[in-house]
């Protein structure tokens, strides 16, 4: 990999693009022009991609026994089909679209996958399953695989920025809707499409894209991410066969942006340099990422020696958008608990454990957690730009204390090595119980070796195990 800078778009501020900036392209073509030529990547971009790939595989394998994962896998196996792609963490092989659906659902089943603010969602869960499915047996190199992954990621970031903030605010689940484009972009890149075929793939993906925030706290939230992976893959393969679509699905009247955001009729403005993947954020708690700043505040209180009985009340101030995403006041299921600011903050203080195994009905019913949860009041911050969460703590003795935490900061290049080690630890915690320590360590090695691998087949092979081993 080289130290080349990211491709730029001439005239981006006025929505134009072309040779020397002289030709105006559609919004869809602008996105394609940026991501289609991604090839020789800077080392830190490659590193960020490897981190996202490892983390996504880990949360997907860790989620293989989640109820929604088992239901969707059983449906695919009952349907049958030509076995061309692997279901991660199992010995099963199914059709490529089925693999994208099943693995994509599992990748989001625990809500433990990576996030990026430019998309308002989780970029890798819909993207990697489609790319892995189309790459299996294709012979593409590890370098080409990484480039296709980054292309899908950058497409999601560009389209996410195009649709923000109204798309998510209206109630669309961006991971599922925009994720379909990311899956289509990664697949198109891996298959080496020309620009016209890319445009038709995007058109088909946009016509199939769907996902609602009203599904948060239910099994359909991860299911619609799996559907996005399947839709993106199918969009690309159908375009390759000659299925046509409106080539400007993003910018045309009654297209994706026009119908699903408030940005209709305004120029596209791409206002960053470099690669969006450098801003990827990872979860170290198994709940909605918007709860993580508050969780870290609660953990800091616990680490300082503050016990739940020392607290009279907590006023939790969060960005206003959090209130429509993760503010279930009294969660009735562990899945709902992952979308409850009050509950997860109470867990942080009472138990200090927010791993996947901690979200149980027993913890929901723990009288200590409930008692503290009911002493936490959640409200929106007065300002509209702050992204941190503020815990205003009133102690039982009447004293006050404020803690402010913001987990929305990308990792600088010099700390990427430390982050890899933290992600490897997370990976083993999720994968070892499913596949064993030895296989988990092999997967880590295969991911790390991708930049120089002749193909991605060794990684695919490491993701399997006999069906008889599954319980």
N, C-alpha and C positions, 0 to 999 in steps of 0.2 A: 504494500500500500504506500501511497505517496503522501506528501504534505500539500497537495493541491488544495486550493480553496473550493468551496461549493460553487456550483454553477449559478450564475446570476441572470436576472431577467432585465433586459434593456427596457427602459421606459415603464418600469413596474409601477411607479407611483401614479401613472395615469391609465393603467390597465392595458398598456400596449406591449407588444412583443414581436420580434421578427428579426430578420437579417439586419443588423445595424440599428435596430429599433424602428425601421422604416415601415414595417408591415404590422398592422393591428391584428392580433389574434383574438379568438374567442377566449372567454375565461377558462373553459375546459382545456383548450390548447395551451394556455399559459401553464397550467398545472403539469400537463403532459410534457411540455418542453423542458421544464425544470427537472423532472424525475426520470424521464425516459433515458437520458444520457448518463445517469449516475453510474460510475464504473470505478475509477481509481480513487480510493477514499483515503483521507487522512487517518493516521494511526488512532487518534483519540475517537474518531467516529466509529472505526472498526471495533474498538474496545467497548464503546457504549452499546453497539449492536450485539456483541457477544453477551454482555450483561443482560440485555433484554431477552435474548434467546434462552439463556440458561434459566432465568427467572420464570419465563413463561412455561417452559417444559416442567419445571419444578412444581408450579402451582397446578398445572394440568394433571400431572401424575398424582400429586397429592389429592386432587379432587376426583380421582377416578372412581372412588366408592361413594361419592356424594349421591343422594337419591336421584337428582335430576340427571346426573351422568349415567347412572345405571339404567334409568328409564330410556334415555335417548340411545344408548348403546344397544340395549335389547331390541329396540325398534329397528335399528339399522340391521342387526343380525337376523331378525325375523324377515325383513324385506328381502335380504339377499342381494347379490349383485356381483359384478366381476371384481375379484379381490386384487386391487392394485395399490392400496395404501394402508399404512399401519395405524392401528389405534394405540396410542402411546400407553405404556404401562401394562399392556395385555399381549396375548399372542394372536389377537384377531387381525384379520385383513379384510377390508371392505372396498367399495368403490371410492374413488377420489372425493366426490362430493360428500359421501357419507362420512369419510374420515374427517373432512373439514368441519362438518356439523358436529360430530361427536367430540373431537378434540377441542374445537372452539368452545363448546358448552362446558367441558371439563376445565378449560383454562380460566373460565370466569366463575365457576361453580362456588368457589370459596371467597370470591371478591377480594383476592389477594394479589392481583396482577398489577403491572406497572401502569403509570398514569402520565399524562402530559397536559398542561393547562391550555396549550394552543388548540387542542382538540376538545377540551372539556370532557375527556374520557380516557379509556384504556386502549392504547394503540396496538399492543402486541397480541392480545387474545384473539381478535378476529383475523389478524394478519398472518401470524406464523403457521397456524394449522392449514390454511390454504396453500401457503408456499411449500410447506413440507409435503403436502399431498401431491402437488403438481411436480415437485422435484424428484420424488421417489422413482427410481428407475430411469431418470432422464439423463444422468451422466453429467449434470452441470457441476462445475467445480465449487469448492468451498468459497472462493472469492466471489464467484458469480452469485452464489446463494446469499452471501452477506450484502452484496450490492442490491439484489432484488428486495431483500428485507428492508434496507434503508430506503429504497425507492417507495415501498409501500408506506413506511413510517412518515416520510416527508410529504407524500400525497395526503395522508390523513391530517398532518399539521397544517398544510396549506388550505385544504378544504374546511378544516375546523375553524381557522381564522376567518375564512370567507363567511362562515355561517354564524359566528359569534356576535353578540351573546344571545340573540333572540331565539336561535334554533333550540338550544338547551332550555332556555327559559320558557318556551312554549310547551315543553313537556316531551321533547324528543330525546331518546337515549342515544347520545352521540356515538358511543362505542359501537352500537349496532348499526346506526344509519351511516355515519361517516366511515365506520370500520369496513363496510362493504366495499367502499372505494379503495381503501388500503389493501384489502385482500385482492381486488381486481388489479390494482397497480403492481403488487408484488408478483402475481401470476403472469401478468402481461410482460413484465420485465424479464422474468425467468424464461418465458417462451420467445423472447426476442421480437415482439410485434413491431410492425411499422406504425407510424403515427396515426394513420386512419383506423387501424384495427384497435389501437388503444382507445381512440375516441368512441368507437362503438362499444367496446367493453365497459367504458365508463357510463355510457348511456344505458346499457342493460343493467349495470349495477345500481344506477340511480333509480331506475324504474322498479327495482326489486327491494331497495333499501327500506327498512322499517325498524321501529323500536320505540317503546314508550316508557317514560319514567314512572308511570303509574304501576309498572310491573316490579318496581324496586321492593325488595323484601319478599319476593316470590321466586319460584323456580324459573319463571319465564324470563327473568332478568338475564341469567346466564344462557338460557335457551336462545334468546334473540341475538346473542353474540355469536353462538354457534351457527345460527341461520345466516348471519352476516358473512362469516367465513365461507359457508357453502354458496351463498349468493355471489360473492366476489369471484370465487373460483369458477362457478358456472357462467358468469358473465364473460369471463375471459375465454373460456373454451368454446362457448357459443359464438362469440365474436370471431374466433379463429375459423369456425366452420362457415361463416358468412352471414350470420344473423346481424341485421342492421339496426341502428338506433339513431335518435337525434344526436349528432356529434357535438352539440354544446349543451349537454344535460345540466351543467352547472349554471350557465348564464342565460339560456333561452327563456322566453316567456312561457309560463306554466311549467318550468323546469324545477330542478331540485332547490335552488336558492330562492326562486320566485315563490314557490308554494310553501316552503318550510322555514323561512326566515323573514326578517324585516329589511333585508338588504337589496331587495329587488330594484334593478335600474341604476344602482350605484356602481362606480368602477371598482374593480378588485385592486386592493393595495397589499402588496407583500412587504411587510415592514421589518424584516430581519435579515441578517447576513449569517453565513455559516449554515450549519445543519441543525434542524429542530431536535434530532435525537440526542443532542448534547444536553438538552433540558429534561430528559426523562427522569422521572421520580419513581422510587420503589417503595413498596409497602413492607413494613416490618411488624405490622399488627393486622390481624385477619378481619378487618372491618372497612367500611367505606373510607376512602382517603380523606374525605372532608372531616372525619372525626379525629384524625391523627394529631393535629396541633393540640387539641384539647386533651387527648390521651397523654401526650408528652408532658403537658402541664401537670396532669394528675400524677404521672410517674415521678416528676420532679418533686412534687409535694411529698409523695410517699418516701422518696429517697432522702428527703431532708428530715424525716422522722415524724411527719404529721400523720396521725392516725385518724380514721374516719370519725371516731367519737370526739376528736378535738375540733371538729368542724360544725359550726352552727348552720351555715348555708354557703352556697356558691352561686354567684351570678356569672354565667358563662356568656360572653359576648363573642359572636362569630360573624363573618361576612353574611350579608342578608341572603345570598343565594343558598347558603347551607340549610336554611329553614325549610325549603321545599324538597330537600334531598334526604337529609339524615336526621330528622327531628321527630321520630316516632317516640312519643313521650313515655308510653308504657308498653314496650314490645311484648308480644304474646308468644313469639317463637324465637329460637336462636338466630334465624335468618333476619328477622325484624330487628333483633338486637344489634346487628351489624350496622344498622341505619338509625341508631339512637344515640345522639350526643350525650344525653343524660346518663344512659345506661353504661356506655363505654367509658365515660369519665369516672363514673362510680366504680366500675371494674378496675380501672387503673389504680385507684386509691385503695380499694379494699383488698384485691388479690394481686395486683401487679402483673397479671397474666392475661394477655390478649391474643394468645395463639389460637389456631383453629380449634384445638381441643378444649379451649376454655369456653367456647360458645355452646353451652348446653342448657337443657331445661333446668338442671340442678342449680346452675349459676343464676338463671333467670329468677328462680324462686328463693335464692339465698337472702334471708332477712337482712343481713348486713348491707348487701348491695342495694336492695330495695329501699332501705331506710335512707341511705345516702343519696340514691337516685332522686328520691322525692324531696330532697333538700337542695336540689340543683335547679336553677331557673335559667332557661335559655332565651336569649333575645339577640336581635341584630345589632351590630356595631353602628354607631351614629354616622361614621364616615363611610364613604362608598368605595374607597380605594385600598384600604388595608386588607391584607390577606391572612393576618395572624388571628389567633384566638386568644382571648383574655379571660383568665379565671380570677374573679374578684372574690376572695375568700374572706369570710367572717368567721373567726375562731370562736369557740365556745366561751372563751374568756373575754370576748368583746373586741379583741385586736383584729386588725385588717391586714391583708396581704394580697398583692396583685402579682400574677404570673402571666407573661405574654410569650407565646410560642408561635413560630411560623416554620412549617416543614416544607414550604414551597420553594426551596432554594436548590437549584441544580448543583451537582457535585463538580467541583473544580478538577482540572486534569490531574493535578498532583495528588488527589485523593482517590483516584479511580482504583488503584491497587487495594486500598483498604476496603472500598466498597465491594470489590470482587470477593474478598475473603468473607465479608458479611453476607453476601448473596450465596456463597458456597455453603455457609453454615445454615442459612435458611433452606437451601435446596436439600441438604441432607435431612433436615428435620421433617421435610415433607415427603421425600422419596424413599428414604431408608425403610420406613414402615411398610411401604408398598412393594419395593423391589429389592431391598437389602442394600447394605453399605457398599459391597463390592461393585454391584451394577451401577449404583448411584455415582460412585467415584469414576467409573468408566465413562458415564455420560458427561461428567464435568470435564474429563480429559478430551473427549471428542468435541465438545463445544469449543474449548480453548484451542484445539488444533484446526478448526475450520478455515482460518485464513490461508493455510498452506495445504489443505486437503485436496486431493485430486477430485473427489466427489463428496457428496453429503451422505453416502450410503452407510458408512461406518457409524455415523450418528444415528441414523434410522434403525440400524440393527441393534444398537445399544438400548433402544427404547422399548424393546419387546421382552416378553417373558411368557412362559407357558401358561395357557388359560387355567390349567389345573392348580397353579399357584395362587390364583385369585380366590379370595374368600368373601 
